[in-house]
Amino acid sequence: MRYYIILTIACFLTFTSCTKVMDTKPLNTYTGSDVWSNYGLAQGYMYECYSNCMGYIFSWDYDASTKSIRNHPWGGGHTSEKTEQIDRNADEGWGAFDNIRRVNMVLKNIPASPFTAPQKNTFMGEAYFLRAAIYSNLAFRFGGVQLVKDVLTVESDFNIGRSSLKETYDFILSDLDAAVNLLPQTNERGRAAKGAAYALKMRVALQAGAYLNDKSYYTAVRAAGDKLFALAQYNLDSYSNLFNAYSTAIASPENILVFEMKNTNTSFSSTPMQSLVCNSDMLASKLTAAAMQKFPLKESIEGWMNYAPTQDLVDDYLVTDVDGKEKKWNQTTYIQTGGSAYEKMYKNRDSRFYASIVCDSSKYFGNWAYLRADGNVSSNVQPLNGGNINGGASVTGYLFAKYLYQAKKLWYSDPTDFCYSVLRLGESYLNYAEACIRLGDEGAARTYLTKTYQVHGGFKNSITSSNEDLWNDYRRERHIEMILETGDRYWSLLRWGMQLTGGLKQGYENTGVAIPELNGKEHGIAISSDGKSYQVFEMNEQNGQPLKFTPKRYLFPVPQSKIVALPILTQNAGW
């Protein structure tokens, strides 16, 4: 069958190898034989696959489905999910099969291409990796799904039912094993190498172990981790280097795989920065007279704020007390000796706090940010009584610093470079530690947990706890280490609930653990105008509802429209 491929990325790449083809044909149509016989075009096609598929594994905003992040009036996706205002008609990401077809095209056509064996292996390895990335996202969301292993044509049987949960996870892990065998040890920045396949396998096998209630998957996590670490290619870096500047992020020895966006086709509005930054200016339409007088701004702040951190997240950043021990902020001596809210709560915190959170009296772009009463970036809603009188300010008493590059003022249409951390060594250490806990090896768990705790947290002490205390230390460490990355907080809470439930067994929709961190109200902090006193307060989500999680949400519904179109599909329990 003669077919055509529309290339959207190859058209503006400047590979010398594809220039001759592009000089002789319109840029938007190439036959399959053109693509799979020309290395430059095939490479361009693979870049398009990366562009379409990488979002499945970095999902930066999905933690907004938890108490850690409060959705704000100017956006706030995930509100319906976290308050469980969805039904079987919701589509929570089922439509990924176009991209599965794209990577299956690579697996079908590259073996017969005229490329060298290393080139073929790399393309094939990348395709297996990307297919595993897509299917891992589907498995996390829906459980067992339709496994499409070949390129479907008009003659194909489309009556494909859902595979079991185990078949789906085993298929993903098999693809990652194939990727490991084919991928080179090093690759261009932004393209998968062996380390990326090992790291993604650790993430997937950890989730599979919980949902299938099978410890053999935790053994697989450890085995993949041992091979990843034996590569000796990656090292922990400063947490700020990973998330607070583009130049250090792309050069970080910790990143195993990144997704990089260049300023030639990227503006602030298409990065997380636009959704994390508030909106404030020295105007009566934005600031109260008291705010302008007490806390004037040097420059306008022009974000379209969707998300802000909550006190529920901030509570997990520990403080080094005067005795040199790490404690919760409300258990330190500073609570008694501090003369201001800042001295009581925000001094000597985990280094990741300053790289991730903007609190009251913090530097923020060209300004000092005040999130107190009459503050220049806090909302005027009760009990904050801030000075910002429109919807573009924090209603939690905090803003995000993670993923903000503050060297340049944010303006939505200005070009900017940006780098997502897709897979990195810090997460792999945590995955390894959790697998060790599940396998009863607390000593190894403490070793790997201490790595991020010391290097990223800036603490001098090691993790020495055991049993339930070790598990609590691990949960806290993962919370603050991985916030705003890959939806990790949400998927981890589901995984831990599944472990307590005993796996995805019949009747889970009624008998599964109702995860406390996904139920109830969120918390913020209100600081007085003089900065000396404070109160922690409760709030509902922006739709006026508290968070709600019932066990049926361990899996999202299969969109009912898909079942109507293909009755062989089955619905997840409870929907």
Solvent accessible surface area in square Angstrom, and as a share of the most:
residue,aa,sasa,rsa
1,M,159,0.71
2,R,171,0.62
3,Y,64,0.24
4,Y,122,0.47
5,I,13,0.07
6,I,101,0.51
7,L,3,0.02
8,T,81,0.47
9,I,27,0.14
10,A,1,0.00
11,C,34,0.20
12,F,123,0.51
13,L,43,0.21
14,T,132,0.77
15,F,52,0.22
16,T,120,0.70
17,S,57,0.37
18,C,1,0.01
19,T,61,0.36
20,K,166,0.70
21,V,30,0.17
22,M,25,0.11
23,D,110,0.57
24,T,107,0.62
25,K,79,0.34
26,P,95,0.60
27,L,90,0.45
28,N,86,0.44
29,T,52,0.30
30,Y,1,0.00
31,T,14,0.08
32,G,5,0.05
33,S,82,0.53
34,D,28,0.14
35,V,0,0.00
36,W,17,0.06
37,S,66,0.42
38,N,28,0.14
39,Y,63,0.24
40,G,0,0.00
41,L,0,0.00
42,A,2,0.01
43,Q,11,0.05
44,G,0,0.00
45,Y,8,0.03
46,M,1,0.00
47,Y,42,0.16
48,E,15,0.07
49,C,1,0.00
50,Y,9,0.04
51,S,53,0.34
52,N,53,0.27
53,C,0,0.00
54,M,0,0.00
55,G,36,0.34
56,Y,44,0.17
57,I,6,0.03
58,F,21,0.09
59,S,21,0.14
60,W,35,0.12
61,D,37,0.19
62,Y,12,0.05
63,D,0,0.00
64,A,0,0.00
65,S,1,0.00
66,T,1,0.00
67,K,33,0.14
68,S,2,0.01
69,I,0,0.00
70,R,27,0.10
71,N,0,0.00
72,H,0,0.00
73,P,79,0.50
74,W,98,0.35
75,G,36,0.34
76,G,4,0.04
77,G,39,0.38
78,H,31,0.14
79,T,14,0.08
80,S,51,0.33
81,E,25,0.11
82,K,1,0.00
83,T,1,0.01
84,E,19,0.09
85,Q,105,0.46
86,I,25,0.13
87,D,77,0.40
88,R,97,0.35
89,N,105,0.54
90,A,21,0.16
91,D,79,0.41
92,E,18,0.08
93,G,33,0.31
94,W,7,0.02
95,G,60,0.58
96,A,1,0.01
97,F,49,0.20
98,D,104,0.54
99,N,19,0.10
100,I,1,0.01
101,R,103,0.38
102,R,82,0.30
103,V,0,0.00
104,N,3,0.01
105,M,14,0.06
106,V,1,0.01
107,L,24,0.12
108,K,115,0.49
109,N,23,0.12
110,I,1,0.00
111,P,70,0.44
112,A,97,0.75
113,S,8,0.05
114,P,96,0.60
115,F,19,0.08
116,T,77,0.45
117,A,67,0.52
118,P,94,0.59
119,Q,57,0.25
120,K,49,0.21
121,N,62,0.32
122,T,21,0.12
123,F,3,0.01
124,M,31,0.14
125,G,0,0.00
126,E,0,0.00
127,A,0,0.00
128,Y,46,0.18
129,F,0,0.00
130,L,0,0.00
131,R,12,0.05
132,A,1,0.00
133,A,0,0.00
134,I,0,0.00
135,Y,0,0.00
136,S,5,0.03
137,N,15,0.08
138,L,0,0.00
139,A,2,0.01
140,F,16,0.07
141,R,26,0.09
142,F,0,0.00
143,G,0,0.00
144,G,7,0.07
145,V,0,0.00
146,Q,19,0.09
147,L,24,0.12
148,V,18,0.10
149,K,117,0.50
150,D,101,0.52
151,V,19,0.11
152,L,44,0.22
153,T,43,0.25
154,V,123,0.71
155,E,132,0.59
156,S,34,0.22
157,D,106,0.55
158,F,113,0.47
159,N,87,0.44
160,I,43,0.22
161,G,25,0.24
162,R,51,0.19
163,S,28,0.18
164,S,56,0.36
165,L,24,0.12
166,K,102,0.43
167,E,97,0.43
168,T,0,0.00
169,Y,1,0.00
170,D,52,0.27
171,F,26,0.11
172,I,0,0.00
173,L,16,0.08
174,S,66,0.42
175,D,6,0.03
176,L,0,0.00
177,D,61,0.32
178,A,28,0.22
179,A,0,0.00
180,V,18,0.10
181,N,121,0.62
182,L,50,0.25
183,L,3,0.01
184,P,44,0.28
185,Q,83,0.37
186,T,95,0.55
187,N,44,0.23
188,E,84,0.38
189,R,133,0.49
190,G,19,0.18
191,R,15,0.05
192,A,0,0.00
193,A,10,0.08
194,K,49,0.21
195,G,0,0.00
196,A,0,0.00
197,A,0,0.00
198,Y,25,0.09
199,A,2,0.02
200,L,1,0.00
201,K,32,0.14
202,M,0,0.00
203,R,24,0.09
204,V,0,0.00
205,A,0,0.00
206,L,2,0.01
207,Q,2,0.01
208,A,0,0.00
209,G,1,0.01
210,A,1,0.01
211,Y,5,0.02
212,L,43,0.21
213,N,103,0.53
214,D,50,0.26
215,K,127,0.54
216,S,67,0.43
217,Y,14,0.05
218,Y,10,0.04
219,T,77,0.45
220,A,25,0.19
221,V,0,0.00
222,R,60,0.22
223,A,47,0.36
224,A,4,0.03
225,G,0,0.00
226,D,73,0.38
227,K,112,0.47
228,L,1,0.01
229,F,44,0.18
230,A,82,0.64
231,L,33,0.16
232,A,89,0.69
233,Q,55,0.24
234,Y,33,0.13
235,N,91,0.47
236,L,31,0.16
237,D,22,0.12
238,S,50,0.32
239,Y,6,0.02
240,S,49,0.31
241,N,50,0.25
242,L,1,0.01
243,F,0,0.00
244,N,35,0.18
245,A,36,0.28
246,Y,34,0.13
247,S,74,0.47
248,T,47,0.27
249,A,1,0.01
250,I,39,0.20
251,A,77,0.60
252,S,10,0.07
253,P,62,0.39
254,E,0,0.00
255,N,18,0.09
256,I,18,0.09
257,L,4,0.02
258,V,6,0.03
259,F,41,0.17
260,E,43,0.19
261,M,39,0.18
262,K,93,0.39
263,N,67,0.35
264,T,123,0.72
265,N,108,0.55
266,T,8,0.04
267,S,27,0.17
268,F,3,0.01
269,S,49,0.31
270,S,60,0.39
271,T,7,0.04
272,P,0,0.00
273,M,0,0.00
274,Q,4,0.02
275,S,24,0.15
276,L,0,0.00
277,V,0,0.00
278,C,0,0.00
279,N,10,0.05
280,S,0,0.00
281,D,32,0.16
282,M,72,0.32
283,L,90,0.45
284,A,78,0.61
285,S,78,0.50
286,K,37,0.16
287,L,1,0.01
288,T,39,0.23
289,A,81,0.63
290,A,37,0.29
291,A,0,0.00
292,M,47,0.21
293,Q,154,0.68
294,K,101,0.43
295,F,25,0.10
296,P,80,0.50
297,L,15,0.07
298,K,180,0.76
299,E,53,0.24
300,S,18,0.12
301,I,6,0.03
302,E,27,0.12
303,G,0,0.00
304,W,109,0.38
305,M,0,0.00
306,N,24,0.12
307,Y,10,0.04
308,A,0,0.00
309,P,0,0.00
310,T,0,0.00
311,Q,2,0.01
312,D,35,0.18
313,L,0,0.00
314,V,0,0.00
315,D,44,0.23
316,D,22,0.11
317,Y,0,0.00
318,L,10,0.05
319,V,3,0.02
320,T,46,0.27
321,D,5,0.03
322,V,108,0.62
323,D,79,0.41
324,G,36,0.35
325,K,125,0.53
326,E,34,0.15
327,K,52,0.22
328,K,59,0.25
329,W,14,0.05
330,N,89,0.46
331,Q,121,0.54
332,T,9,0.05
333,T,58,0.34
334,Y,29,0.11
335,I,35,0.18
336,Q,151,0.67
337,T,104,0.60
338,G,12,0.12
339,G,50,0.48
340,S,29,0.19
341,A,1,0.01
342,Y,72,0.27
343,E,69,0.31
344,K,38,0.16
345,M,2,0.01
346,Y,1,0.00
347,K,84,0.36
348,N,69,0.36
349,R,12,0.04
350,D,1,0.00
351,S,53,0.34
352,R,0,0.00
353,F,0,0.00
354,Y,98,0.37
355,A,8,0.06
356,S,0,0.00
357,I,6,0.03
358,V,3,0.02
359,C,2,0.01
360,D,4,0.02
361,S,30,0.20
362,S,21,0.13
363,K,109,0.46
364,Y,0,0.00
365,F,18,0.07
366,G,28,0.27
367,N,3,0.02
368,W,134,0.47
369,A,0,0.00
370,Y,50,0.19
371,L,0,0.00
372,R,29,0.11
373,A,17,0.13
374,D,31,0.16
375,G,0,0.00
376,N,1,0.00
377,V,0,0.00
378,S,0,0.00
379,S,6,0.04
380,N,68,0.35
381,V,72,0.41
382,Q,143,0.63
383,P,36,0.23
384,L,3,0.01
385,N,65,0.33
386,G,4,0.04
387,G,0,0.00
388,N,0,0.00
389,I,70,0.36
390,N,47,0.24
391,G,26,0.25
392,G,0,0.00
393,A,1,0.01
394,S,0,0.00
395,V,18,0.10
396,T,0,0.00
397,G,1,0.01
398,Y,0,0.00
399,L,0,0.00
400,F,0,0.00
401,A,5,0.04
402,K,0,0.00
403,Y,3,0.01
404,L,1,0.01
405,Y,21,0.08
406,Q,54,0.24
407,A,114,0.88
408,K,99,0.42
409,K,81,0.34
410,L,3,0.02
411,W,103,0.36
412,Y,89,0.34
413,S,61,0.39
414,D,43,0.22
415,P,75,0.47
416,T,15,0.09
417,D,30,0.16
418,F,0,0.00
419,C,2,0.01
420,Y,13,0.05
421,S,3,0.02
422,V,2,0.01
423,L,1,0.01
424,R,3,0.01
425,L,4,0.02
426,G,0,0.00
427,E,4,0.02
428,S,2,0.01
429,Y,28,0.11
430,L,0,0.00
431,N,0,0.00
432,Y,8,0.03
433,A,0,0.00
434,E,0,0.00
435,A,0,0.00
436,C,0,0.00
437,I,30,0.15
438,R,63,0.23
439,L,60,0.30
440,G,62,0.59
441,D,50,0.26
442,E,45,0.20
443,G,37,0.36
444,A,21,0.16
445,A,0,0.00
446,R,63,0.23
447,T,73,0.42
448,Y,41,0.15
449,L,0,0.00
450,T,17,0.10
451,K,65,0.28
452,T,0,0.00
453,Y,9,0.03
454,Q,60,0.27
455,V,77,0.44
456,H,1,0.01
457,G,2,0.02
458,G,50,0.48
459,F,11,0.05
460,K,195,0.82
461,N,60,0.31
462,S,59,0.38
463,I,13,0.06
464,T,115,0.67
465,S,23,0.15
466,S,47,0.30
467,N,111,0.57
468,E,111,0.50
469,D,93,0.48
470,L,1,0.00
471,W,35,0.12
472,N,71,0.37
473,D,26,0.13
474,Y,0,0.00
475,R,50,0.18
476,R,37,0.13
477,E,4,0.02
478,R,5,0.02
479,H,5,0.02
480,I,3,0.01
481,E,0,0.00
482,M,3,0.01
483,I,0,0.00
484,L,1,0.00
485,E,4,0.02
486,T,12,0.07
487,G,0,0.00
488,D,10,0.05
489,R,26,0.10
490,Y,0,0.00
491,W,17,0.06
492,S,1,0.00
493,L,2,0.01
494,L,2,0.01
495,R,8,0.03
496,W,7,0.02
497,G,3,0.03
498,M,0,0.00
499,Q,32,0.14
500,L,136,0.68
501,T,14,0.08
502,G,22,0.21
503,G,2,0.02
504,L,42,0.21
505,K,106,0.45
506,Q,185,0.82
507,G,22,0.21
508,Y,14,0.05
509,E,39,0.18
510,N,120,0.61
511,T,102,0.59
512,G,8,0.08
513,V,46,0.27
514,A,55,0.43
515,I,6,0.03
516,P,93,0.58
517,E,45,0.20
518,L,1,0.00
519,N,43,0.22
520,G,31,0.30
521,K,77,0.33
522,E,0,0.00
523,H,49,0.22
524,G,0,0.00
525,I,1,0.00
526,A,7,0.06
527,I,5,0.03
528,S,34,0.22
529,S,31,0.20
530,D,93,0.48
531,G,3,0.03
532,K,126,0.53
533,S,65,0.42
534,Y,67,0.26
535,Q,96,0.43
536,V,67,0.39
537,F,23,0.09
538,E,107,0.48
539,M,23,0.10
540,N,43,0.22
541,E,3,0.01
542,Q,63,0.28
543,N,62,0.32
544,G,44,0.42
545,Q,78,0.35
546,P,55,0.34
547,L,5,0.03
548,K,97,0.41
549,F,3,0.01
550,T,40,0.23
551,P,17,0.10
552,K,50,0.21
553,R,2,0.01
554,Y,0,0.00
555,L,7,0.03
556,F,5,0.02
557,P,0,0.00
558,V,0,0.00
559,P,3,0.02
560,Q,41,0.18
561,S,74,0.48
562,K,73,0.31
563,I,24,0.12
564,V,109,0.62
565,A,84,0.65
566,L,37,0.18
567,P,107,0.67
568,I,78,0.39
569,L,8,0.04
570,T,85,0.49
571,Q,46,0.21
572,N,12,0.06
573,A,37,0.29
574,G,48,0.46
575,W,23,0.08
